[in-house]
């Protein structure tokens, strides 16, 4: 292995005292040391120190290739740290890493929690809504926050989401001489003078959280009536069969409910929502943000197939309405082998189209007829929805 020019060093709040010999030797040998101002001060690097630019950018490190460079990061550099960003631009021969215990490991130890049973989130540079898909009564979460003020902000957000009784533990400057641990509740939120770095331990209580089954209640979404209704959405998600890391094209996305539930169903699943109307495209963005999925759902305003240019190749494609011979042929020619296509239709013309394509390409054709109890005068009767024809096929 070639002699690496870069060393990525995990640093704790105990500074130089906590560095093992290999980390200390690499730090002493470095001509230039990059890190946050707090890290540079803890490591006592003096004039060799270079603070990260704001906004964060690894370019200054890469510009020093060939010199002896060290990068300081909190704890484990590859858990919500700079390590992953740097490694993505380097070869394995360029760098070596000396990790330290992560703040999550320190927090789990302080709480007495099994870390494999805890959700660990980096909310220091992400919205609180990232908690929406995972919060439920009894769930334990460890999350990093940007500063002490964010503790109060998150407490208020949790209370607004119905999790006011949740027990919160504020863990400050773990592993160093300034370490402090205090408890409160989300509704209490009465802790002040909180030092950075700060991590919050949440034991969720109060609201039940989101159901894990497909077919969330319609009223959880913003919509103008253009939404795949809950029972049909559940059947559609079953046909779409989300898997971890798969990408969906949601054509004529309307409210974006299919994209949202597709991403909720599988870790790392993503979606490109295509919508011709600007107001509905805005609604999709709102729903993506509401469920903490704005980083996994992209919205494109335009009409298919023109709007598909430049999008990541899909693993799954959904058409919620408006299918035509030209669109189906364009998609069939474009999507890769093994991709799955699911089309819902309510008109006789589209039903005939799907029956013809089913006859030619195979797959599964399903007719869904639903009725819900509704008032009928002084009594009740069945309110029947229009039948839905669903065709699903693997290319």
C-alpha positions in Angstrom: 0.0 0.0 0.0 1.4 3.4 -1.0 2.2 5.9 1.7 -1.0 7.9 2.1 -0.8 11.7 2.0 -4.0 12.2 4.1 -4.9 10.9 7.6 -8.5 11.3 8.9 -8.4 11.3 12.7 -11.3 10.9 15.0 -11.1 13.3 17.9 -13.1 13.3 21.2 -13.9 16.1 23.6 -10.9 15.1 25.7 -8.6 16.4 22.9 -5.0 15.2 22.8 -5.4 13.2 26.0 -7.7 10.8 24.2 -5.7 10.2 21.1 -4.0 6.8 20.7 -0.3 6.7 19.7 -1.0 6.2 15.9 -3.4 9.2 15.8 -1.0 11.4 17.8 1.9 10.5 15.5 -0.1 11.2 12.3 -1.2 14.6 13.8 2.4 15.5 14.8 3.6 14.6 11.3 1.0 16.7 9.4 2.0 19.9 7.7 -1.6 21.1 7.5 -4.5 20.1 9.7 -8.1 20.7 8.7 -11.0 20.7 11.1 -13.7 22.7 12.8 -12.4 25.6 15.0 -13.3 23.6 18.1 -11.3 20.6 16.8 -8.3 22.7 16.0 -8.3 24.2 19.4 -8.7 20.8 21.2 -5.8 19.4 19.1 -3.5 22.4 19.8 -2.3 22.5 16.2 -1.5 26.3 16.1 -0.6 27.8 12.8 -0.9 24.5 11.0 -4.7 24.6 11.5 -7.1 25.3 8.6 -10.8 25.8 9.5 -13.4 24.2 7.2 -15.0 26.8 4.9 -18.7 27.7 5.4 -20.6 26.2 3.7 -18.7 22.9 4.2 -16.4 22.0 1.2 -13.7 19.4 0.9 -12.0 21.2 -2.0 -9.3 22.9 0.2 -8.2 19.4 1.4 -8.0 17.9 -2.1 -6.0 21.0 -3.2 -3.2 19.9 -0.8 -2.7 16.5 -2.3 0.9 15.4 -2.1 1.6 17.1 1.2 1.2 15.5 4.6 -2.4 16.5 5.6 -4.6 15.5 8.6 -8.3 16.0 8.9 -9.9 16.1 12.4 -13.5 14.9 12.8 -15.7 14.2 15.8 -15.5 10.5 16.9 -16.0 8.2 14.0 -15.3 10.2 10.8 -17.5 7.8 8.8 -20.6 8.3 10.8 -22.1 11.6 9.9 -18.6 13.0 9.5 -16.2 14.2 6.8 -14.8 10.8 6.1 -17.4 9.7 3.7 -17.3 12.9 1.7 -13.5 12.7 1.4 -13.4 8.9 0.6 -15.8 9.5 -2.3 -13.2 11.7 -4.0 -10.1 9.6 -3.2 -8.5 6.2 -3.9 -7.9 3.8 -1.0 -4.1 4.5 -1.3 -4.7 8.2 -0.6 -5.8 8.1 3.0 -5.8 6.2 6.3 -8.3 6.6 9.1 -7.9 6.4 12.8 -11.5 6.5 14.2 -12.5 7.2 17.8 -15.8 6.3 19.5 -18.6 8.1 17.9 -20.9 10.5 19.8 -23.7 7.9 19.3 -21.6 5.2 21.0 -20.8 7.6 23.9 -24.4 8.5 24.2 -25.7 4.9 24.2 -23.2 4.1 26.9 -24.3 7.1 29.0 -27.9 6.1 28.6 -27.3 2.4 29.1 -29.0 1.6 25.8 -28.2 -1.2 23.4 -27.0 0.8 20.3 -28.4 -1.9 17.9 -31.8 -1.1 19.2 -31.6 2.7 18.8 -32.2 4.9 15.8 -29.2 7.2 15.2 -29.9 10.4 13.2 -27.8 13.4 12.2 -30.2 16.4 12.6 -27.4 18.9 12.9 -27.8 19.7 9.2 -31.3 18.2 8.4 -34.9 19.1 9.2 -36.7 17.7 12.2 -39.2 16.1 9.8 -36.6 13.3 9.2 -38.1 11.9 12.5 -41.6 11.7 11.1 -41.2 8.2 9.5 -39.6 6.7 12.5 -41.2 8.1 15.6 -43.7 5.9 17.5 -44.5 5.3 21.1 -41.5 3.4 22.7 -39.0 4.2 20.0 -35.6 5.4 21.1 -33.6 7.9 19.1 -30.2 9.5 19.4 -29.8 12.6 17.3 -27.1 15.2 16.8 -28.2 18.8 16.8 -26.6 22.0 15.4 -26.4 23.9 18.8 -28.1 24.3 22.1 -31.0 26.4 20.8 -32.0 23.5 18.6 -32.9 21.5 21.7 -35.8 23.9 22.4 -36.8 24.0 18.8 -37.0 20.2 18.6 -38.9 20.0 21.9 -41.5 22.4 20.5 -41.7 20.4 17.2 -42.1 17.1 19.1 -44.9 18.6 21.2 -46.6 19.9 18.1 -46.5 16.4 16.6 -48.2 14.9 19.7 -45.0 13.6 21.3 -45.1 16.1 24.3 -44.7 13.4 27.0 -41.5 12.1 25.4 -38.6 11.9 27.8 -35.6 13.9 26.5 -32.0 13.6 27.7 -29.7 16.4 26.8 -26.1 15.2 26.5 -23.4 17.9 26.2 -19.7 17.6 25.3 -19.7 13.9 25.8 -16.3 12.4 26.8 -14.7 15.6 27.9 -14.3 17.7 31.0 -17.4 19.8 30.1 -19.6 16.7 29.9 -23.1 17.3 31.3 -26.3 15.2 31.1 -29.8 16.5 32.0 -33.3 15.2 31.6 -36.6 16.9 30.7 -39.7 16.2 28.6 -40.6 17.6 25.2 -43.5 19.5 26.6 -41.4 20.7 29.5 -38.5 21.9 27.4 -37.1 24.0 30.3 -33.4 23.3 29.9 -31.2 26.3 29.0 -27.5 27.2 28.8 -26.8 24.1 26.6 -23.2 23.7 25.4 -22.1 22.6 22.0 -21.6 19.8 20.8 -25.0 18.5 21.9 -26.8 15.3 21.3 -30.4 14.5 22.3 -31.8 11.1 23.4 -35.5 10.7 22.8 -37.7 8.1 24.3 -40.9 8.7 22.3 -44.2 8.8 24.0 -47.6 10.3 23.2 -48.7 9.9 19.6 -48.8 6.4 18.0 -46.7 7.5 15.0 -47.2 6.6 11.4 -48.6 3.1 10.5 -46.1 0.9 8.8 -48.7 -0.7 6.4 -49.3 0.7 2.9 -52.3 2.9 2.5 -52.0 5.8 4.9 -55.1 7.8 5.6 -55.9 10.4 2.9 -56.1 13.3 5.4 -52.4 12.9 6.2 -51.6 14.4 2.7 -52.2 17.8 1.3 -54.3 17.4 -1.8 -57.0 19.0 -4.0 -58.9 15.8 -4.5 -56.4 14.5 -7.0 -55.0 11.6 -4.9 -54.9 7.8 -5.2 -57.4 6.9 -2.5 -56.2 4.9 0.5 -57.5 1.4 -0.5 -56.3 1.7 -4.1 -53.0 3.1 -3.0 -52.4 0.1 -0.8 -53.1 -2.2 -3.7 -50.9 -0.1 -5.9 -48.0 -0.1 -3.5 -48.3 -3.9 -3.3 -48.0 -4.0 -7.1 -45.1 -1.5 -7.2 -43.2 -3.7 -4.7 -40.8 -1.2 -3.2 -37.3 -2.6 -2.3 -34.3 -0.9 -0.6 -32.5 1.5 -2.9 -35.0 1.3 -5.8 -36.0 4.3 -7.9 -39.6 5.1 -8.9 -40.9 7.2 -11.8 -44.3 8.5 -10.6 -46.0 9.9 -13.7 -48.8 12.4 -13.3 -48.0 12.3 -9.6 -50.9 14.6 -8.4 -50.4 14.9 -4.6 -47.3 12.7 -4.6 -48.9 10.2 -2.2 -47.6 7.2 -4.2 -44.0 8.6 -4.2 -44.3 9.3 -0.4 -45.4 5.8 0.5 -43.0 4.2 -2.0 -40.1 5.9 -0.2 -41.5 5.2 3.3 -41.8 1.5 2.5 -38.1 0.7 1.8 -34.8 2.1 3.1 -33.0 4.3 0.5 -35.9 4.1 -2.0 -36.2 7.3 -4.1 -38.7 8.8 -6.5 -39.0 11.2 -9.4 -42.5 12.7 -9.3 -43.6 14.1 -12.7 -46.5 16.6 -12.7 -47.6 19.0 -15.4 -49.5 21.4 -13.1 -47.3 23.9 -11.1 -49.8 24.0 -8.2 -49.8 20.2 -7.8 -46.0 20.1 -8.2 -45.9 22.5 -5.2 -48.2 20.2 -3.3 -45.9 17.2 -4.0 -43.0 19.2 -2.5 -45.1 20.1 0.5 -46.0 16.4 1.1 -42.4 15.3 0.6 -41.2 17.8 3.3 -44.1 16.9 5.6 -42.9 13.3 5.7 -39.2 14.1 5.9 -38.6 12.9 2.4 -37.6 16.0 0.5 -34.1 14.5 0.1 -35.5 11.4 -1.6 -38.3 12.7 -3.8 -37.5 15.1 -6.7 -40.2 16.9 -8.5 -40.2 17.7 -12.2 -42.8 20.0 -13.8 -43.7 18.9 -17.3 -45.4 16.3 -19.4 -44.3 12.8 -20.2 -42.4 11.6 -22.1 -40.5 14.8 -22.6 -40.1 15.4 -18.8 -38.3 12.1 -18.4 -35.1 13.3 -20.1 -32.2 13.3 -17.7 -33.9 11.5 -14.9 -32.2 8.5 -13.2 -33.2 5.2 -14.7 -36.2 3.7 -13.0 -36.6 0.3 -11.3 -40.4 0.9 -11.1 -42.8 3.1 -13.1 -46.3 4.1 -12.1 -48.9 5.8 -14.2 -51.9 6.9 -12.2 -54.1 8.0 -15.1 -53.9 9.4 -18.6 -52.1 6.4 -20.2 -52.1 6.3 -24.0 -50.7 4.0 -26.7 -47.9 6.5 -27.4 -46.9 6.9 -23.8 -46.9 3.1 -23.1 -44.8 2.5 -26.2 -42.4 5.3 -25.3 -42.0 3.9 -21.8 -41.6 0.3 -23.0 -38.8 1.4 -25.4 -37.1 3.5 -22.7 -37.2 1.6 -19.4 -34.5 -1.0 -18.7 -35.0 -4.8 -18.7 -36.3 -5.9 -15.3 -38.1 -2.6 -14.5 -41.6 -2.9 -13.3 -44.5 -1.0 -14.8 -47.8 -0.4 -13.0 -50.8 1.4 -14.6 -54.1 2.3 -13.0 -57.1 3.3 -15.2 -60.7 4.2 -14.7 -62.0 5.0 -18.2 -63.3 2.5 -20.7 -60.8 3.7 -23.3 -57.8 3.2 -21.0 -59.2 -0.2 -19.8 -59.3 -1.4 -23.5 -55.8 -0.1 -24.0 -54.5 -2.1 -20.9 -56.3 -5.2 -21.9 -54.6 -5.1 -25.3 -51.2 -4.5 -23.8 -51.8 -7.3 -21.3 -52.6 -9.6 -24.2 -49.4 -8.6 -26.0 -46.9 -8.3 -23.0 -48.4 -10.5 -20.3 -48.2 -9.4 -16.7 -51.1 -9.2 -14.2 -54.5 -7.5 -14.9 -56.7 -6.7 -11.9 -60.1 -5.1 -11.7 -60.9 -3.4 -8.3 -64.4 -2.5 -7.3 -64.8 -0.8 -3.9 -67.7 0.6 -1.9 -67.9 2.4 1.4 -70.8 2.9 3.7 -72.2 6.4 3.5 -75.4 8.2 4.6 -78.5 7.5 2.5 -81.3 9.6 3.7 -81.9 8.7 7.4 -80.1 5.4 6.9 -76.9 4.1 5.2 -76.0 2.6 1.9 -73.0 1.6 -0.2 -71.3 4.5 -2.0 -69.6 2.7 -4.9 -66.4 4.1 -6.4 -65.6 3.8 -10.1 -63.9 0.5 -10.9 -60.1 0.7 -11.2 -58.2 -1.5 -13.7 -54.6 -2.1 -12.8 -52.0 -3.7 -15.1 -48.6 -4.6 -13.7 -45.8 -6.1 -15.7 -42.0 -6.6 -15.6 -40.2 -5.4 -18.7 
